[in-house]
Amino acid sequence: MLLDTSGLLCLYDRRERRQGDAVIHYRAATRRATHEAVLTEFVALAQARGAPRDGALALVDGLLDDPAIEIFWIDERLLREAVSLLQARTDKSYSLCDAVSFVLMRQERIIEALTTDHHFEQEGFVRLLR
């Protein structure tokens, strides 16, 4: 599964009502992947929601060190494909981070996302957190 920004927030912040579900899905996953834009966006979202920044950074640090987590780095080709996706979907309000996730998920044949974001469903993926 792809770890998305909102899914990471649910794992991290006990105030999130979907935390229990996020933990269950996380533990059950046979594959966990994410990318650098999600990690960047997560720190900003946690801080905006009033969650402790030091804890958010510790979570990111832990993910970076965890050999069970596949971290994908955005190169020019991936970024250009994400921009092209956004240009083709002008009727949607996807973020660039979302578009990178969609392109990456298709490339890696990942169908599930630990996310609350309905945009993943609009692109044909399974949103694990409702």
Rosetta blueprint (number, residue, H / E / L):
1 M L
2 L E
3 L E
4 D L
5 T H
6 S H
7 G H
8 L H
9 L H
10 C H
11 L H
12 Y H
13 D L
14 R L
15 R L
16 E L
17 R L
18 R L
19 Q H
20 G H
21 D H
22 A H
23 V H
24 I H
25 H H
26 Y H
27 R H
28 A H
29 A L
30 T L
31 R L
32 R E
33 A E
34 T E
35 H E
36 E H
37 A H
38 V H
39 L H
40 T H
41 E H
42 F H
43 V H
44 A H
45 L H
46 A H
47 Q H
48 A H
49 R L
50 G L
51 A L
52 P L
53 R H
54 D H
55 G H
56 A H
57 L H
58 A H
59 L H
60 V H
61 D H
62 G H
63 L H
64 L H
65 D H
66 D L
67 P L
68 A L
69 I E
70 E E
71 I E
72 F E
73 W L
74 I L
75 D L
76 E H
77 R H
78 L H
79 L H
80 R H
81 E H
82 A H
83 V H
84 S H
85 L H
86 L H
87 Q H
88 A H
89 R L
90 T L
91 D L
92 K L
93 S L
94 Y L
95 S L
96 L H
97 C H
98 D H
99 A H
100 V H
101 S H
102 F H
103 V H
104 L H
105 M H
106 R H
107 Q H
108 E H
109 R L
110 I L
111 I L
112 E E
113 A E
114 L E
115 T L
116 T L
117 D L
118 H L
119 H H
120 F H
121 E H
122 Q H
123 E L
124 G L
125 F L
126 V E
127 R E
128 L L
129 L L
130 R L
